[in-house]
Amino acid sequence: MSPQSSEDPQPDVYVGLLFVAVAAVITGIVFLVLELNSYGWQFK
C-alpha cells in the first residue's frame, strides 16, 4: 500500500458521487412535497 498524507487528503470520485446522490434525494423530497401539496396534504 502506498502511504497517504494525512494533512490534506484529496476527495475521490466517490465523494463527488455521494454529493450528487444527496442532492438528488433532497430534490426528490422537494418535488414530492410540492406534488402532495397539490392534493391538499399538510405536514402535521
PQR file with spaces between the fields and no chain letter, atoms N, CA, C, O and H, PARSE charges and radii, in Angstrom:
ATOM       1  N    MET     1       0.844   -1.188    0.000 -0.4000 1.5000
ATOM       2  CA   MET     1       0.000    0.000    0.000 -0.0000 2.0000
ATOM       3  C    MET     1       0.880    1.239    0.000  0.5500 1.7000
ATOM       4  O    MET     1       1.946    1.263    0.616 -0.5500 1.4000
ATOM       5  N    SER     2       0.425    2.252   -0.690 -0.4000 1.5000
ATOM       6  CA   SER     2       1.185    3.495   -0.738 -0.0000 2.0000
ATOM       7  C    SER     2       0.826    4.365    0.463  0.5500 1.7000
ATOM       8  O    SER     2      -0.335    4.415    0.868 -0.5500 1.4000
ATOM       9  H    SER     2      -0.441    2.232   -1.190  0.4000 1.0000
ATOM      10  N    PRO     3       1.801    5.038    1.024 -0.5600 1.5000
ATOM      11  CA   PRO     3       1.494    5.918    2.157  0.2800 2.0000
ATOM      12  C    PRO     3       0.679    7.124    1.709  0.5500 1.7000
ATOM      13  O    PRO     3       0.917    7.690    0.642 -0.5500 1.4000
ATOM      14  N    GLN     4      -0.270    7.501    2.527 -0.4000 1.5000
ATOM      15  CA   GLN     4      -1.115    8.646    2.201 -0.0000 2.0000
ATOM      16  C    GLN     4      -0.844    9.770    3.180  0.5500 1.7000
ATOM      17  O    GLN     4      -0.644    9.538    4.372 -0.5500 1.4000
ATOM      18  H    GLN     4      -0.464    7.042    3.394  0.4000 1.0000
ATOM      19  N    SER     5      -0.840   10.978    2.671 -0.4000 1.5000
ATOM      20  CA   SER     5      -0.637   12.143    3.519 -0.0000 2.0000
ATOM      21  C    SER     5      -1.909   12.413    4.314  0.5500 1.7000
ATOM      22  O    SER     5      -3.004   12.437    3.752 -0.5500 1.4000
ATOM      23  H    SER     5      -1.002   11.166    1.703  0.4000 1.0000
ATOM      24  N    SER     6      -1.765   12.612    5.600 -0.4000 1.5000
ATOM      25  CA   SER     6      -2.940   12.859    6.431 -0.0000 2.0000
ATOM      26  C    SER     6      -3.251   14.348    6.568  0.5500 1.7000
ATOM      27  O    SER     6      -4.221   14.722    7.227 -0.5500 1.4000
ATOM      28  H    SER     6      -0.876   12.593    6.056  0.4000 1.0000
ATOM      29  N    GLU     7      -2.429   15.199    5.948 -0.4000 1.5000
ATOM      30  CA   GLU     7      -2.641   16.639    6.104 -0.0000 2.0000
ATOM      31  C    GLU     7      -3.812   17.145    5.266  0.5500 1.7000
ATOM      32  O    GLU     7      -4.685   17.838    5.789 -0.5500 1.4000
ATOM      33  H    GLU     7      -1.641   14.895    5.414  0.4000 1.0000
ATOM      34  N    ASP     8      -3.846   16.810    3.981 -0.4000 1.5000
ATOM      35  CA   ASP     8      -4.895   17.319    3.089 -0.0000 2.0000
ATOM      36  C    ASP     8      -5.274   16.240    2.078  0.5500 1.7000
ATOM      37  O    ASP     8      -4.837   16.293    0.929 -0.5500 1.4000
ATOM      38  H    ASP     8      -3.137   16.247    3.556  0.4000 1.0000
ATOM      39  N    PRO     9      -6.079   15.264    2.490 -0.5600 1.5000
ATOM      40  CA   PRO     9      -6.451   14.212    1.537  0.2800 2.0000
ATOM      41  C    PRO     9      -7.380   14.763    0.459  0.5500 1.7000
ATOM      42  O    PRO     9      -8.268   15.567    0.743 -0.5500 1.4000
ATOM      43  N    GLN    10      -7.170   14.331   -0.758 -0.4000 1.5000
ATOM      44  CA   GLN    10      -7.983   14.777   -1.883 -0.0000 2.0000
ATOM      45  C    GLN    10      -9.216   13.893   -1.990  0.5500 1.7000
ATOM      46  O    GLN    10      -9.098   12.668   -1.938 -0.5500 1.4000
ATOM      47  H    GLN    10      -6.449   13.678   -0.989  0.4000 1.0000
ATOM      48  N    PRO    11     -10.401   14.487   -2.138 -0.5600 1.5000
ATOM      49  CA   PRO    11     -11.610   13.674   -2.312  0.2800 2.0000
ATOM      50  C    PRO    11     -11.554   12.946   -3.654  0.5500 1.7000
ATOM      51  O    PRO    11     -11.099   13.499   -4.656 -0.5500 1.4000
ATOM      52  N    ASP    12     -12.023   11.701   -3.658 -0.4000 1.5000
ATOM      53  CA   ASP    12     -12.035   10.943   -4.894 -0.0000 2.0000
ATOM      54  C    ASP    12     -13.405   11.018   -5.560  0.5500 1.7000
ATOM      55  O    ASP    12     -14.274   11.778   -5.132 -0.5500 1.4000
ATOM      56  H    ASP    12     -12.393   11.252   -2.845  0.4000 1.0000
ATOM      57  N    VAL    13     -13.585   10.234   -6.592 -0.4000 1.5000
ATOM      58  CA   VAL    13     -14.818   10.313   -7.376 -0.0000 2.0000
ATOM      59  C    VAL    13     -16.025    9.866   -6.549  0.5500 1.7000
ATOM      60  O    VAL    13     -17.144   10.307   -6.808 -0.5500 1.4000
ATOM      61  H    VAL    13     -12.880    9.616   -6.940  0.4000 1.0000
ATOM      62  N    TYR    14     -15.812    9.003   -5.563 -0.4000 1.5000
ATOM      63  CA   TYR    14     -16.931    8.514   -4.768 -0.0000 2.0000
ATOM      64  C    TYR    14     -17.503    9.595   -3.862  0.5500 1.7000
ATOM      65  O    TYR    14     -18.701    9.590   -3.578 -0.5500 1.4000
ATOM      66  H    TYR    14     -14.903    8.644   -5.353  0.4000 1.0000
ATOM      67  N    VAL    15     -16.681   10.506   -3.413 -0.4000 1.5000
ATOM      68  CA   VAL    15     -17.177   11.624   -2.613 -0.0000 2.0000
ATOM      69  C    VAL    15     -18.042   12.527   -3.489  0.5500 1.7000
ATOM      70  O    VAL    15     -19.082   13.012   -3.043 -0.5500 1.4000
ATOM      71  H    VAL    15     -15.708   10.510   -3.644  0.4000 1.0000
ATOM      72  N    GLY    16     -17.625   12.751   -4.714 -0.4000 1.5000
ATOM      73  CA   GLY    16     -18.434   13.529   -5.648 -0.0000 2.0000
ATOM      74  C    GLY    16     -19.770   12.866   -5.932  0.5500 1.7000
ATOM      75  O    GLY    16     -20.805   13.530   -5.978 -0.5500 1.4000
ATOM      76  H    GLY    16     -16.780   12.357   -5.076  0.4000 1.0000
ATOM      77  N    LEU    17     -19.743   11.539   -6.123 -0.4000 1.5000
ATOM      78  CA   LEU    17     -20.990   10.818   -6.356 -0.0000 2.0000
ATOM      79  C    LEU    17     -21.894   10.847   -5.128  0.5500 1.7000
ATOM      80  O    LEU    17     -23.118   10.848   -5.259 -0.5500 1.4000
ATOM      81  H    LEU    17     -18.902   10.998   -6.085  0.4000 1.0000
ATOM      82  N    LEU    18     -21.302   10.870   -3.940 -0.4000 1.5000
ATOM      83  CA   LEU    18     -22.094   10.981   -2.716 -0.0000 2.0000
ATOM      84  C    LEU    18     -22.849   12.298   -2.674  0.5500 1.7000
ATOM      85  O    LEU    18     -24.028   12.326   -2.324 -0.5500 1.4000
ATOM      86  H    LEU    18     -20.308   10.869   -3.834  0.4000 1.0000
ATOM      87  N    PHE    19     -22.178   13.394   -3.029 -0.4000 1.5000
ATOM      88  CA   PHE    19     -22.849   14.695   -3.050 -0.0000 2.0000
ATOM      89  C    PHE    19     -23.938   14.740   -4.121  0.5500 1.7000
ATOM      90  O    PHE    19     -24.992   15.339   -3.907 -0.5500 1.4000
ATOM      91  H    PHE    19     -21.220   13.371   -3.313  0.4000 1.0000
ATOM      92  N    VAL    20     -23.693   14.118   -5.261 -0.4000 1.5000
ATOM      93  CA   VAL    20     -24.714   14.070   -6.314 -0.0000 2.0000
ATOM      94  C    VAL    20     -25.930   13.279   -5.830  0.5500 1.7000
ATOM      95  O    VAL    20     -27.069   13.678   -6.073 -0.5500 1.4000
ATOM      96  H    VAL    20     -22.837   13.632   -5.435  0.4000 1.0000
ATOM      97  N    ALA    21     -25.689   12.163   -5.148 -0.4000 1.5000
ATOM      98  CA   ALA    21     -26.801   11.346   -4.659 -0.0000 2.0000
ATOM      99  C    ALA    21     -27.602   12.074   -3.588  0.5500 1.7000
ATOM     100  O    ALA    21     -28.831   12.003   -3.584 -0.5500 1.4000
ATOM     101  H    ALA    21     -24.764   11.838   -4.951  0.4000 1.0000
ATOM     102  N    VAL    22     -26.928   12.771   -2.683 -0.4000 1.5000
ATOM     103  CA   VAL    22     -27.630   13.518   -1.636 -0.0000 2.0000
ATOM     104  C    VAL    22     -28.458   14.647   -2.252  0.5500 1.7000
ATOM     105  O    VAL    22     -29.591   14.890   -1.836 -0.5500 1.4000
ATOM     106  H    VAL    22     -25.930   12.828   -2.686  0.4000 1.0000
ATOM     107  N    ALA    23     -27.893   15.329   -3.237 -0.4000 1.5000
ATOM     108  CA   ALA    23     -28.639   16.395   -3.912 -0.0000 2.0000
ATOM     109  C    ALA    23     -29.863   15.829   -4.631  0.5500 1.7000
ATOM     110  O    ALA    23     -30.919   16.463   -4.641 -0.5500 1.4000
ATOM     111  H    ALA    23     -26.973   15.132   -3.575  0.4000 1.0000
ATOM     112  N    ALA    24     -29.734   14.641   -5.234 -0.4000 1.5000
ATOM     113  CA   ALA    24     -30.873   14.024   -5.922 -0.0000 2.0000
ATOM     114  C    ALA    24     -31.968   13.633   -4.935  0.5500 1.7000
ATOM     115  O    ALA    24     -33.152   13.799   -5.230 -0.5500 1.4000
ATOM     116  H    ALA    24     -28.876   14.127   -5.226  0.4000 1.0000
ATOM     117  N    VAL    25     -31.589   13.118   -3.768 -0.4000 1.5000
ATOM     118  CA   VAL    25     -32.582   12.742   -2.762 -0.0000 2.0000
ATOM     119  C    VAL    25     -33.313   13.980   -2.244  0.5500 1.7000
ATOM     120  O    VAL    25     -34.535   13.965   -2.097 -0.5500 1.4000
ATOM     121  H    VAL    25     -30.628   12.983   -3.528  0.4000 1.0000
ATOM     122  N    ILE    26     -32.570   15.045   -1.968 -0.4000 1.5000
ATOM     123  CA   ILE    26     -33.192   16.274   -1.478 -0.0000 2.0000
ATOM     124  C    ILE    26     -34.122   16.862   -2.533  0.5500 1.7000
ATOM     125  O    ILE    26     -35.218   17.319   -2.208 -0.5500 1.4000
ATOM     126  H    ILE    26     -31.578   15.057   -2.087  0.4000 1.0000
ATOM     127  N    THR    27     -33.694   16.853   -3.790 -0.4000 1.5000
ATOM     128  CA   THR    27     -34.538   17.348   -4.878 -0.0000 2.0000
ATOM     129  C    THR    27     -35.806   16.509   -5.009  0.5500 1.7000
ATOM     130  O    THR    27     -36.890   17.050   -5.228 -0.5500 1.4000
ATOM     131  H    THR    27     -32.804   16.482   -4.054  0.4000 1.0000
ATOM     132  N    GLY    28     -35.674   15.196   -4.876 -0.4000 1.5000
ATOM     133  CA   GLY    28     -36.841   14.317   -4.938 -0.0000 2.0000
ATOM     134  C    GLY    28     -37.821   14.587   -3.819  0.5500 1.7000
ATOM     135  O    GLY    28     -39.033   14.578   -4.035 -0.5500 1.4000
ATOM     136  H    GLY    28     -34.793   14.757   -4.698  0.4000 1.0000
ATOM     137  N    ILE    29     -37.307   14.829   -2.621 -0.4000 1.5000
ATOM     138  CA   ILE    29     -38.184   15.138   -1.489 -0.0000 2.0000
ATOM     139  C    ILE    29     -38.922   16.446   -1.725  0.5500 1.7000
ATOM     140  O    ILE    29     -40.111   16.549   -1.425 -0.5500 1.4000
ATOM     141  H    ILE    29     -36.322   14.836   -2.445  0.4000 1.0000
ATOM     142  N    VAL    30     -38.232   17.444   -2.258 -0.4000 1.5000
ATOM     143  CA   VAL    30     -38.871   18.739   -2.526 -0.0000 2.0000
ATOM     144  C    VAL    30     -39.993   18.574   -3.544  0.5500 1.7000
ATOM     145  O    VAL    30     -41.084   19.114   -3.361 -0.5500 1.4000
ATOM     146  H    VAL    30     -37.266   17.360   -2.503  0.4000 1.0000
ATOM     147  N    PHE    31     -39.724   17.823   -4.627 -0.4000 1.5000
ATOM     148  CA   PHE    31     -40.765   17.630   -5.635 -0.0000 2.0000
ATOM     149  C    PHE    31     -41.917   16.784   -5.094  0.5500 1.7000
ATOM     150  O    PHE    31     -43.069   17.001   -5.471 -0.5500 1.4000
ATOM     151  H    PHE    31     -38.838   17.385   -4.775  0.4000 1.0000
ATOM     152  N    LEU    32     -41.626   15.832   -4.224 -0.4000 1.5000
ATOM     153  CA   LEU    32     -42.690   15.038   -3.616 -0.0000 2.0000
ATOM     154  C    LEU    32     -43.586   15.899   -2.751  0.5500 1.7000
ATOM     155  O    LEU    32     -44.808   15.759   -2.799 -0.5500 1.4000
ATOM     156  H    LEU    32     -40.690   15.656   -3.918  0.4000 1.0000
ATOM     157  N    VAL    33     -43.008   16.781   -1.965 -0.4000 1.5000
ATOM     158  CA   VAL    33     -43.805   17.678   -1.123 -0.0000 2.0000
ATOM     159  C    VAL    33     -44.644   18.610   -1.989  0.5500 1.7000
ATOM     160  O    VAL    33     -45.811   18.855   -1.683 -0.5500 1.4000
ATOM     161  H    VAL    33     -42.016   16.895   -1.925  0.4000 1.0000
ATOM     162  N    LEU    34     -44.065   19.130   -3.062 -0.4000 1.5000
ATOM     163  CA   LEU    34     -44.838   20.001   -3.953 -0.0000 2.0000
ATOM     164  C    LEU    34     -46.005   19.253   -4.588  0.5500 1.7000
ATOM     165  O    LEU    34     -47.095   19.809   -4.723 -0.5500 1.4000
ATOM     166  H    LEU    34     -43.117   18.931   -3.311  0.4000 1.0000
ATOM     167  N    GLU    35     -45.788   18.006   -4.976 -0.4000 1.5000
ATOM     168  CA   GLU    35     -46.860   17.211   -5.567 -0.0000 2.0000
ATOM     169  C    GLU    35     -47.934   16.884   -4.535  0.5500 1.7000
ATOM     170  O    GLU    35     -49.125   16.937   -4.845 -0.5500 1.4000
ATOM     171  H    GLU    35     -44.903   17.554   -4.866  0.4000 1.0000
ATOM     172  N    LEU    36     -47.529   16.549   -3.322 -0.4000 1.5000
ATOM     173  CA   LEU    36     -48.507   16.240   -2.284 -0.0000 2.0000
ATOM     174  C    LEU    36     -49.311   17.468   -1.893  0.5500 1.7000
ATOM     175  O    LEU    36     -50.481   17.347   -1.529 -0.5500 1.4000
ATOM     176  H    LEU    36     -46.562   16.506   -3.071  0.4000 1.0000
ATOM     177  N    ASN    37     -48.708   18.644   -1.960 -0.4000 1.5000
ATOM     178  CA   ASN    37     -49.442   19.868   -1.646 -0.0000 2.0000
ATOM     179  C    ASN    37     -50.561   20.126   -2.634  0.5500 1.7000
ATOM     180  O    ASN    37     -51.565   20.747   -2.281 -0.5500 1.4000
ATOM     181  H    ASN    37     -47.758   18.742   -2.255  0.4000 1.0000
ATOM     182  N    SER    38     -50.409   19.662   -3.866 -0.4000 1.5000
ATOM     183  CA   SER    38     -51.481   19.853   -4.844 -0.0000 2.0000
ATOM     184  C    SER    38     -52.703   19.002   -4.497  0.5500 1.7000
ATOM     185  O    SER    38     -53.795   19.262   -5.003 -0.5500 1.4000
ATOM     186  H    SER    38     -49.595   19.158   -4.153  0.4000 1.0000
ATOM     187  N    TYR    39     -52.538   17.985   -3.639 -0.4000 1.5000
ATOM     188  CA   TYR    39     -53.653   17.158   -3.181 -0.0000 2.0000
ATOM     189  C    TYR    39     -54.158   17.587   -1.812  0.5500 1.7000
ATOM     190  O    TYR    39     -55.002   16.905   -1.231 -0.5500 1.4000
ATOM     191  H    TYR    39     -51.651   17.774   -3.228  0.4000 1.0000
ATOM     192  N    GLY    40     -53.666   18.692   -1.287 -0.4000 1.5000
ATOM     193  CA   GLY    40     -54.132   19.180   -0.020 -0.0000 2.0000
ATOM     194  C    GLY    40     -53.438   18.562    1.176  0.5500 1.7000
ATOM     195  O    GLY    40     -53.932   18.662    2.299 -0.5500 1.4000
ATOM     196  H    GLY    40     -52.981   19.247   -1.759  0.4000 1.0000
ATOM     197  N    TRP    41     -52.299   17.924    0.952 -0.4000 1.5000
ATOM     198  CA   TRP    41     -51.547   17.307    2.044 -0.0000 2.0000
ATOM     199  C    TRP    41     -50.873   18.373    2.895  0.5500 1.7000
ATOM     200  O    TRP    41     -50.364   19.366    2.375 -0.5500 1.4000
ATOM     201  H    TRP    41     -51.897   17.843    0.040  0.4000 1.0000
ATOM     202  N    GLN    42     -50.875   18.160    4.214 -0.4000 1.5000
ATOM     203  CA   GLN    42     -50.216   19.072    5.120 -0.0000 2.0000
ATOM     204  C    GLN    42     -49.331   18.288    6.069  0.5500 1.7000
ATOM     205  O    GLN    42     -49.708   17.208    6.524 -0.5500 1.4000
ATOM     206  H    GLN    42     -51.288   17.354    4.637  0.4000 1.0000
ATOM     207  N    PHE    43     -48.163   18.822    6.369 -0.4000 1.5000
ATOM     208  CA   PHE    43     -47.264   18.200    7.329 -0.0000 2.0000
ATOM     209  C    PHE    43     -47.785   18.493    8.735  0.5500 1.7000
ATOM     210  O    PHE    43     -48.000   19.651    9.094 -0.5500 1.4000
ATOM     211  H    PHE    43     -47.858   19.699    5.999  0.4000 1.0000
ATOM     212  N    LYS    44     -47.983   17.459    9.511 -0.4000 1.5000
ATOM     213  CA   LYS    44     -48.576   17.653   10.844 -0.0000 2.0000
ATOM     214  C    LYS    44     -47.533   17.605   11.917  0.5500 1.7000
ATOM     215  O    LYS    44     -47.854   17.749   13.097 -0.5500 1.4000
ATOM     216  H    LYS    44     -47.808   16.519    9.219  0.4000 1.0000
